[in-house]
Amino acid sequence: MGALLVITNLPNRETALRIAERLIAERLAACVNVLGECTSVYRWRGAVQQEPEVPVFIKTRPELYGRVEDAVRALHPYELPEIVAVPISAGLAGYLDWVAAETSPPRA
C-alpha cells in the first residue's frame, strides 16, 4: 500500500476549504493542507496570465485518485483545473499507516 500527494490550486481560500472539508468528510483524504496565497504565472489561450491562487496538498491512497479527482472537479471553478498526483515513494511508516487508516471505511 502506498500514498499519493495530489496537488491543485484554487482561486481563493473559501473554495479551497470547501474542497478540503468534502474530501475529509468522504474519507477520500487523510489530510488536506490549504496553503497561503501565491502568485501563479502561466499562459492561457495565448496570453500570459498572472493570478493569485491558493495551493492545496491532498494526502490519499493511489486507489482513491479517481474519486479524489472527481470530487475536486465537481467543486473546482476553473475550466481546466490543475490536478496532479505525485506518488509518495518514502515516508515515516506511522504517518503513511495513518493516511491509509483515515482513507479506509471506519471499522464497525
C-alpha positions in Angstrom: 0.0 0.0 0.0 1.3 3.4 -0.9 0.3 7.0 -0.5 -0.3 9.8 -3.0 0.1 13.6 -2.9 -2.5 15.3 -5.1 -1.9 19.0 -5.8 -4.3 21.6 -7.0 -4.7 25.4 -6.9 -7.8 27.3 -6.2 -8.7 31.0 -6.7 -9.5 31.6 -3.0 -9.2 30.2 0.5 -13.0 29.6 0.8 -13.2 27.3 -2.2 -10.0 25.5 -1.1 -11.5 24.9 2.4 -14.8 23.7 0.9 -13.0 21.1 -1.2 -10.8 20.1 1.7 -13.7 19.6 4.0 -15.6 17.4 1.5 -12.5 15.2 0.9 -12.1 14.7 4.6 -15.8 14.1 5.2 -15.9 11.5 2.5 -12.6 9.8 3.7 -11.0 10.5 0.3 -8.1 12.2 2.0 -6.4 11.8 5.4 -5.2 15.4 5.4 -5.5 18.4 3.2 -3.1 21.3 3.5 -4.6 24.6 2.4 -1.5 26.8 1.9 -1.2 30.6 1.8 -1.9 32.6 -1.3 0.8 32.6 -4.0 1.0 34.1 -7.5 0.8 31.8 -10.5 2.1 32.9 -13.8 1.0 30.8 -16.8 0.0 31.0 -20.5 -3.7 30.5 -21.1 -5.3 30.9 -24.6 -2.3 32.6 -26.0 -1.9 35.2 -23.3 0.4 35.3 -20.2 -1.7 35.4 -17.0 -0.7 36.4 -13.5 -3.2 35.4 -10.8 -3.4 34.9 -7.1 -4.1 31.2 -6.1 -4.2 29.1 -3.0 -2.2 25.8 -3.3 -3.8 22.7 -1.8 -1.9 19.4 -1.0 -4.1 16.3 -0.6 -2.8 13.1 1.0 -4.6 10.0 0.0 -4.1 6.4 -1.3 -3.4 5.7 -5.0 -6.6 3.6 -5.4 -8.7 6.7 -4.4 -7.2 9.0 -7.0 -10.1 8.8 -9.4 -12.6 9.6 -6.7 -10.5 12.5 -5.4 -10.2 13.9 -9.0 -14.0 13.6 -9.4 -14.7 15.4 -6.1 -12.2 18.2 -6.8 -13.5 18.7 -10.4 -17.1 18.8 -9.1 -16.3 21.8 -6.9 -13.4 23.5 -8.8 -14.4 26.7 -10.6 -11.7 26.6 -13.3 -12.4 25.4 -16.8 -9.2 23.4 -16.8 -8.0 22.9 -13.2 -4.6 21.7 -12.3 -4.9 18.3 -10.6 -1.7 16.4 -10.5 -0.7 13.4 -8.4 2.8 12.6 -7.1 3.5 9.2 -5.7 5.0 9.2 -2.2 7.9 6.8 -2.5 9.1 7.0 1.1 7.9 8.5 4.4 7.5 7.9 8.1 5.8 4.5 8.3 3.5 5.5 11.1 2.3 8.6 9.1 1.7 6.5 5.9 -0.2 3.9 8.0 -2.3 6.8 9.3 -3.1 8.0 5.8 -4.2 4.5 4.9 -6.4 4.2 8.0 -8.0 7.6 7.6 -8.9 6.9 4.0 -10.4 3.5 4.7 -14.0 2.8 5.8 -14.4 3.0 9.6 -14.4 -0.3 11.4 -17.6 -1.3 13.0 
